[in-house]
Amino acid sequence: MDRTVISILGARLDHQGLGKRRWKRWRPNLSILLQDDLPIDKFILIHHSSETELADITINDIHSVSPRTQVSSYIVDYDNPWDFEQVYSQLLDFANSYPFDPEDNEYLVHITTGTHVIQICLYLLTEANYIPGKLLQTSPPDRETPEQDRLKGKYQIIDLDLSRYDLIASRFERESRDAISYLKSGIETRNPRFNQLISQLEHVSIQSTAPILLTGPTGVGKSRLAKRIYHLKKQRGQINGQLVEVNCATLRGDNAMSALFGHIKGAYTGALKDRPGFLKEAHNGLLFLDELGELGLDEQAMLLRAIEDKAFTPFGSDTETSSDFQLIAGTNRNLFERVISGEFREDLLARINLWHYPLPSLKERIEDLEPNITHELENFTQRAGYKVSFNKVAKQKYLTFAHSDTASWKANFRDLSSSITRMATLSSGGRITESIVDTEIERLSNDWQGYQQSAIDPNNQLLINVLGETAANQIDLFEKIQLQHVIKICQQCNNMAEAGRLLFNISRKNHSTQNDSHRLRTYLKKYAIEFKQLHKFKKTGNNNN
């Protein structure tokens, strides 16, 4: 592999006289070629057009000490070597024009010579990989260095891949662990899928300003996670604006346009003064649009432009305004299905789907229930000012119920938080007893049963929606009652496995392998129904789930 040095001519350090005395003084660029353990194949000397004479002398001297090295020059002509924009622009032109081949060449970027501005620009270009190399730092010899070695001086190669430095790598790893723990609210979660998701999300949150899409059923923690991402980015100094949270389900008509994009005075009846809008308020900060799937198509179009161009027009205005924000979108809707039905813009989905994180439900990560119980008790203790805990038998009874198929955890972690808050509030002397747990189990069971509607649909509307009127009317009443109930269970669950566990909660225990999904799929196939299509009918007819 060839080794190439890229260096700036040092107008002062490389200029040690034009006579023989220059061979008695340390010169940074020449010293590189004198290192016995650092053979150089190519040397690119960058210099200003006014330094041609010194460049020629330096190049000739390099040839004399290292005839094998191919030396070439690159001329820059900025007016002011201390003007950052001019210097960076011309060095970037060099980086873009040079035919780098990192597979067969090692590149060393010498940052000892030149102004501090030039050194910083070379560092930035190398760190951003415009120049795919390592940094080279040279320094003069120590006073006690023998005279014959004084021209060499010393050198150090700096690899900007900081993960290769053990101490720095361990610091990075520790900070990453702390950040991941922060995103998880300090909860020692055990679900591998969720832990992997949060680990990647931590990296993306720090490294990217692109939109992030958080999906999942109500209560899985989308809003809380968005707040954590905001505070993590603010701790790292990546944003200095505020967090603006918006529930898009509450925005309708002119109010939606006005709330999001602002309006001018007189834009509509009741617009008595200018309003900046949520996007403007999120400038240099983070905008969290929850329930994005509920936003109207007109608002979606304006939002897309605001994301891409950082510009939009307030309602009633002829003048554009701008806002530089990062977007986090949350929804419990299947946006792909809404695109197919014409309720969501395909181009907007493509723009916000770069980093998509589907958050699993509590049932899908049931192994995380116990650490979340501990977390909720700690939160209650902080609010109430006294410690609350379960007695041993009560905790086991609650955990057994919580893991059972009977526990649907319809609202996910919101259900859990409310449940722990109720039991902790009712506790006497800071102890949650069996009787308190019994009362809570009864309450949760009744609440979840409230979601189960009567199996008899007198108008037959649910089956008509799913099967079509002709097919629905050809089914016996016995089958109608059963099928309606199965469909409603499926609509309440996030996947077929979860629905199968609820529907076959007794018989599954008598099988060596619980293939609930297959049993449910076979049943639905009898009526030519696919599980994924059932969620399209959740708000149709008499089915209000």
C-alpha positions in Angstrom: 0.0 0.0 0.0 1.4 3.4 -1.0 1.6 6.2 1.5 0.7 9.8 0.5 1.3 13.0 2.6 -0.9 16.0 2.1 0.7 19.1 3.6 0.6 22.9 3.6 3.8 24.8 2.9 4.9 26.6 6.1 5.8 30.2 5.1 7.8 30.6 8.3 8.7 27.1 9.6 9.8 25.8 6.2 11.6 29.1 5.4 14.9 28.7 7.3 17.1 30.6 4.9 17.9 30.1 1.3 21.5 29.1 1.8 23.2 26.1 3.4 22.1 27.1 6.9 18.6 25.8 6.1 20.1 22.3 6.4 21.0 23.0 10.0 17.5 23.8 11.1 14.3 21.7 11.6 11.8 22.2 8.8 8.4 20.4 9.3 7.8 19.3 5.8 11.3 18.1 5.1 11.4 16.3 8.5 8.7 13.9 7.3 11.0 12.5 4.6 13.8 11.9 7.2 11.8 9.4 9.3 13.4 6.0 8.8 10.2 4.1 9.7 7.8 6.3 7.7 8.6 5.9 3.9 6.6 8.3 1.8 5.6 7.4 -1.8 3.8 10.6 -2.8 3.9 14.1 -1.3 1.4 16.8 -2.2 2.5 20.3 -1.2 -0.3 22.8 -1.0 0.9 26.4 -1.2 -0.2 29.9 -2.1 0.5 31.3 -5.5 2.7 34.0 -3.9 5.0 31.3 -2.4 6.3 29.7 -5.5 10.0 30.3 -4.8 9.9 28.8 -1.4 7.8 25.9 -2.7 10.3 25.1 -5.4 13.2 25.1 -2.9 11.2 22.8 -0.5 10.3 20.4 -3.3 13.9 20.2 -4.5 15.1 19.5 -1.0 12.5 16.7 -0.6 13.8 15.2 -3.8 17.4 15.4 -2.5 16.6 13.5 0.8 14.0 11.1 -0.7 14.5 10.6 -4.5 11.9 7.8 -4.5 9.1 10.2 -3.4 6.9 11.7 -6.1 6.3 15.3 -5.2 3.5 17.5 -6.7 2.1 20.9 -5.8 -1.4 22.3 -5.5 -1.8 26.0 -5.7 -4.4 28.0 -3.8 -5.0 31.7 -4.2 -7.3 32.9 -1.3 -6.9 36.6 -0.5 -6.7 36.1 3.2 -5.3 33.0 4.9 -7.3 33.9 8.0 -10.6 33.9 6.2 -12.3 30.7 7.2 -14.8 30.6 4.3 -12.2 31.3 1.6 -9.7 28.8 2.9 -12.2 26.0 3.5 -13.8 26.5 0.1 -10.5 26.1 -1.8 -9.3 23.2 0.3 -12.6 21.5 -0.3 -12.1 22.0 -4.1 -8.8 20.2 -3.7 -10.4 17.3 -1.7 -13.2 17.0 -4.3 -10.8 17.0 -7.3 -8.1 14.6 -6.0 -8.6 10.9 -7.1 -8.4 9.4 -3.6 -8.1 5.6 -3.5 -8.2 4.5 0.1 -8.2 0.8 -0.8 -4.6 1.0 -2.1 -3.3 4.1 -0.5 -2.7 5.4 3.0 -3.2 9.2 3.3 -1.6 11.3 6.0 -2.7 14.9 6.4 0.0 17.1 7.9 -1.5 19.7 10.2 1.7 21.3 11.7 2.2 24.1 9.1 0.0 26.9 7.9 -2.3 29.3 9.8 -4.6 27.9 12.5 -7.5 28.4 10.1 -5.8 26.2 7.5 -5.0 23.6 10.1 -8.7 23.6 11.3 -10.0 23.3 7.8 -7.7 20.3 7.1 -8.9 18.7 10.3 -12.5 19.2 9.4 -12.1 17.8 5.9 -10.4 14.8 7.3 -12.8 14.2 10.1 -15.7 14.4 7.6 -13.9 12.0 5.3 -13.6 14.3 2.4 -9.9 13.4 2.8 -10.0 9.7 3.7 -6.9 9.7 5.9 -5.2 10.2 9.3 -3.7 13.3 10.8 0.1 13.7 10.9 1.7 16.0 13.5 5.4 16.8 13.5 7.4 18.6 16.2 11.0 19.9 16.6 13.6 17.8 18.4 14.3 17.9 22.1 17.3 19.9 23.2 19.2 16.7 24.1 18.7 15.2 20.7 22.1 14.4 19.0 23.0 16.9 16.3 22.8 14.4 13.4 19.2 13.7 14.3 18.0 17.3 14.9 16.6 17.7 11.4 14.3 14.8 11.9 12.4 16.0 14.9 9.4 13.8 16.0 6.1 12.8 14.5 2.8 11.4 15.6 0.0 9.9 13.6 -3.5 10.6 14.9 -6.4 8.3 13.8 -9.7 10.1 13.9 -11.5 6.8 14.4 -11.7 7.4 18.2 -13.1 4.0 18.8 -9.6 2.6 18.4 -8.4 4.4 21.5 -9.2 2.2 24.5 -9.8 5.0 27.0 -11.8 7.1 24.6 -13.8 4.1 23.4 -14.7 3.1 26.9 -15.8 6.7 27.5 -18.0 6.6 24.4 -19.4 3.2 25.4 -20.2 4.5 28.9 -21.9 7.7 27.5 -23.9 5.5 25.1 -25.0 3.2 27.9 -26.0 6.3 29.9 -28.0 7.7 27.0 -29.7 4.4 26.3 -30.7 4.1 30.0 -32.0 7.7 29.8 -34.2 6.9 26.8 -35.6 3.9 28.7 -36.2 6.1 31.8 -33.6 4.2 33.7 -35.7 1.0 33.5 -33.6 -2.2 33.1 -35.8 -3.6 30.3 -35.3 -7.3 29.3 -37.0 -7.5 25.9 -34.2 -8.0 23.2 -36.2 -6.5 20.4 -37.0 -3.3 22.5 -33.5 -3.0 23.8 -32.1 -3.3 20.2 -34.6 -0.7 19.0 -33.6 1.8 21.8 -29.9 1.2 21.2 -30.2 2.2 17.5 -32.6 5.1 18.3 -30.0 6.5 20.7 -27.4 6.5 18.0 -29.8 8.0 15.4 -31.0 10.7 17.9 -27.4 11.9 18.3 -26.1 11.5 14.8 -29.1 12.6 12.7 -31.5 15.5 12.4 -33.8 13.6 9.9 -37.5 13.0 10.9 -38.1 10.0 13.2 -41.4 8.0 13.0 -42.6 6.3 16.2 -45.6 3.9 15.7 -47.4 1.6 18.0 -50.7 1.3 19.8 -52.0 3.8 22.4 -50.0 3.8 25.6 -46.7 2.3 24.4 -44.8 5.4 25.3 -44.4 7.4 22.1 -44.8 10.8 23.7 -42.5 10.0 26.7 -39.8 8.7 24.3 -40.1 11.8 22.2 -39.5 14.0 25.3 -36.5 11.9 26.2 -35.0 12.3 22.8 -35.4 16.0 23.0 -33.7 16.3 26.4 -30.9 14.0 25.3 -30.2 16.1 22.2 -30.4 19.3 24.4 -27.9 17.8 26.9 -25.5 17.2 24.0 -25.9 20.8 22.8 -27.4 19.7 19.5 -30.5 21.9 19.8 -31.3 25.0 21.8 -34.9 25.6 20.9 -37.9 24.2 22.7 -39.9 21.0 22.5 -43.3 21.6 20.9 -45.9 18.9 21.3 -49.0 18.8 19.2 -51.9 16.2 19.1 -53.0 16.3 15.5 -56.3 14.6 16.4 -57.4 17.9 18.0 -56.7 19.9 14.8 -59.6 20.4 12.4 -60.2 22.8 9.5 -58.9 26.4 9.6 -57.8 25.8 13.1 -55.3 23.1 11.9 -53.6 25.4 9.4 -53.5 28.2 11.9 -52.2 26.1 14.8 -49.5 24.5 12.8 -48.3 27.2 10.4 -49.6 30.3 12.1 -51.8 33.1 10.7 -51.9 36.8 10.2 -54.3 39.2 11.7 -57.7 39.1 9.9 -56.9 35.8 8.1 -60.4 34.6 9.2 -63.2 35.6 11.6 -61.8 35.7 15.1 -58.1 36.1 14.0 -57.6 39.3 16.0 -53.8 39.2 16.0 -50.9 37.4 14.3 -50.1 33.9 15.5 -46.7 32.3 14.9 -47.9 28.6 14.9 -46.3 25.5 16.3 -43.8 25.0 13.5 -42.4 28.5 14.1 -42.3 27.9 17.9 -40.2 24.8 17.3 -37.4 26.8 15.5 -34.0 25.3 16.5 -35.9 22.8 18.6 -38.0 19.6 18.2 -41.5 19.3 16.9 -43.5 16.2 18.1 -46.6 15.6 16.1 -48.6 12.9 17.8 -51.4 11.2 16.0 -50.0 12.4 12.7 -52.3 10.0 10.8 -55.2 12.2 11.8 -53.8 15.3 9.9 -55.7 16.5 6.8 -54.3 16.2 3.3 -53.8 20.0 2.9 -51.9 20.2 6.1 -49.9 17.2 5.1 -48.8 18.9 1.9 -47.7 22.0 3.7 -45.9 20.0 6.4 -44.0 18.1 3.7 -42.7 21.4 2.2 -41.8 22.7 5.7 -39.8 19.5 6.4 -37.9 19.6 3.0 -37.5 23.4 2.5 -37.7 24.7 6.1 -40.2 27.2 4.7 -44.0 27.6 4.7 -46.7 30.3 4.4 -48.8 31.3 7.4 -52.6 31.1 6.9 -53.8 34.2 5.1 -50.3 35.5 4.4 -48.5 36.1 1.0 -45.1 36.0 2.7 -43.1 32.9 3.5 -41.6 32.3 6.8 -39.0 29.7 7.9 -38.3 27.4 10.8 -35.5 24.9 11.3 -36.8 22.1 13.4 -36.4 18.4 13.7 -39.6 16.4 13.5 -40.7 13.4 15.5 -44.0 11.9 14.3 -46.1 9.5 16.4 -49.1 7.5 15.3 -51.1 4.4 16.2 -52.4 4.2 12.7 -51.0 2.0 9.8 -49.9 4.9 7.6 -49.3 2.5 4.7 -52.9 1.5 4.8 -54.0 5.1 4.9 -51.9 5.9 1.8 -53.7 3.1 0.0 -57.1 4.5 1.1 -56.1 8.0 0.0 -56.0 9.4 3.6 -52.3 10.0 3.8 -49.8 11.4 1.3 -47.4 8.9 -0.1 -44.6 11.5 -0.5 -44.9 12.6 3.1 -44.7 9.0 4.4 -41.6 8.4 2.3 -40.1 11.5 3.8 -40.7 10.6 7.4 -40.1 6.9 7.1 -36.3 7.1 7.0 -36.1 6.2 10.7 -39.2 4.2 11.6 -39.4 2.6 15.1 -42.5 0.4 15.8 -42.8 0.3 19.6 -44.0 -3.0 20.9 -47.1 -3.3 23.1 -46.8 -4.3 26.8 -48.1 -7.8 25.9 -45.4 -8.1 23.3 -42.7 -7.3 25.8 -44.3 -8.8 28.9 -40.9 -9.7 30.4 -40.5 -5.9 30.9 -43.6 -5.7 33.1 -41.8 -6.3 36.4 -39.1 -3.7 36.0 -41.8 -1.2 34.9 -43.7 -2.0 38.0 -40.6 -1.1 40.1 -40.3 2.1 38.0 -43.9 3.2 38.6 -43.5 2.5 42.4 -40.4 4.7 42.4 -42.2 7.5 40.6 -45.1 7.3 43.1 -42.6 7.4 46.0 -41.1 10.6 44.6 -44.5 12.2 44.1 -46.0 11.1 47.5 -42.9 11.6 49.6 -43.1 8.1 51.1 -42.1 4.6 50.0 -44.6 2.1 48.8 -44.0 -1.6 48.0 -45.9 -4.9 47.7 -45.8 -7.6 50.3 -44.4 -10.8 48.8 -47.7 -12.7 48.3 -49.5 -9.7 46.9 -46.8 -9.1 44.4 -46.8 -12.6 43.2 -50.6 -12.6 42.8 -50.4 -9.4 40.8 -47.6 -10.7 38.6 -49.5 -14.0 37.9 -52.6 -12.0 36.8 -50.5 -9.5 34.8 -48.9 -12.3 32.8 -52.1 -14.3 32.2 -54.0 -14.3 29.0 -56.9 -12.6 30.8 -54.8 -9.4 31.2 -55.2 -7.7 27.9 -53.4 -4.4 28.9 -55.6 -2.6 26.5 -53.9 0.8 27.1 -50.5 -0.8 27.5 -48.2 1.1 29.9 -50.9 3.7 30.7 -53.0 0.8 32.1 -50.0 -0.3 34.2 -49.2 3.2 35.5 -52.8 3.8 36.5 -53.0 0.4 38.2 -49.9 1.0 40.3 -51.0 4.5 41.2 -54.3 3.2 42.5 -52.8 0.4 44.5 -50.1 2.7 46.0 -52.7 5.3 46.9 -54.8 2.7 48.7 -51.9 1.1 50.5 -51.8 1.4 54.3 -48.4 2.0 55.8 -46.7 1.9 52.4 -47.6 -1.8 51.8 -49.8 -3.1 49.0 -51.7 -6.1 50.3 -53.5 -9.1 48.8 -56.9 -7.4 49.3 -55.7 -4.3 47.4 -54.4 -6.5 44.6 -57.7 -8.5 44.5 -59.7 -5.2 44.2 -57.4 -4.0 41.4 -57.6 -7.2 39.5 -61.4 -7.1 39.6 -61.3 -3.5 38.4 -58.9 -4.1 35.5 -60.9 -7.1 34.4 -64.1 -5.1 34.4 -62.5 -2.3 32.5 -61.1 -4.5 29.8 -64.4 -6.4 29.6 -66.0 -3.0 28.8 -64.2 -3.1 25.5 -65.9 -6.4 24.7 -69.2 -5.6 23.1 -72.2 -7.9 23.0 -71.5 -10.8 20.6 -74.9 -10.2 18.9 -74.9 -7.5 16.3 -78.6 -7.1 15.4 -77.9 -5.1 12.3 -75.3 -7.6 11.1 -73.2 -4.6 10.1 -69.7 -5.9 11.2 -70.0 -9.1 9.2 -71.3 -7.1 6.2 -68.3 -4.8 6.4 -65.9 -7.7 6.5 -67.5 -10.3 4.3 -69.9 -8.4 2.2 -73.7 -8.5 2.5 -74.3 -11.6 0.5 -71.8 -13.8 2.3 -72.8 -12.4 5.7 -76.5 -13.3 5.2 -75.6 -16.9 4.4 -74.2 -17.7 7.8 -76.2 -19.3 10.6 -76.9 -17.2 13.7 -74.7 -19.5 15.8 -71.7 -18.9 13.5 -72.4 -15.1 13.3 -72.2 -14.8 17.1 -68.9 -16.7 17.2 -67.3 -15.0 14.2 -68.3 -11.5 15.4 -66.6 -12.1 18.7 -63.5 -13.5 17.1 -63.2 -10.5 14.8 -63.5 -8.1 17.7 -60.8 -9.9 19.6 -58.6 -9.7 16.5 -59.2 -6.0 16.2 -58.1 -5.4 19.8 -54.8 -7.2 19.3 -51.7 -6.1 17.5 -50.9 -9.4 15.9 -52.2 -12.9 15.3 -50.2 -14.5 18.1 -51.7 -12.2 20.7 -55.2 -12.8 19.5 -54.6 -16.6 19.4 -53.5 -16.5 23.0 -56.7 -14.9 24.1 -59.0 -17.0 22.0 -57.4 -20.4 22.8 -56.4 -19.5 26.4 -57.6 -22.9 27.9 -57.0 -25.4 25.1 -53.5 -24.1 24.3 -52.3 -25.4 27.7 -53.1 -29.0 26.6 -50.9 -28.8 23.5 -47.1 -29.5 23.6 -46.6 -26.6 21.1 -48.9 -23.6 21.2 -49.3 -22.6 17.5 -52.1 -20.2 18.2 -51.5 -18.2 15.1 -52.0 -21.2 12.9 -55.2 -22.2 14.6 -56.6 -18.7 14.2 -55.4 -18.4 10.6 -57.2 -21.7 9.7 -60.4 -20.5 11.3 -60.4 -17.1 9.5 -59.5 -18.8 6.2 -62.8 -20.7 6.4 -64.4 -17.3 5.8 -61.7 -16.0 3.4 -60.6 -13.4 6.0 -57.0 -12.2 6.5 -56.1 -11.0 9.9 -54.5 -7.7 8.7 -57.6 -6.6 6.9 -59.7 -6.6 10.1 -58.2 -3.4 11.5 -59.7 -1.5 8.5 -63.1 -2.0 9.9 -62.4 -1.0 13.5 -64.6 2.2 13.3 -67.2 0.9 11.0 -70.9 0.3 11.9 -71.5 -0.8 15.5 -67.9 -1.8 16.1 -66.4 1.0 18.2 -63.2 -0.6 19.4 
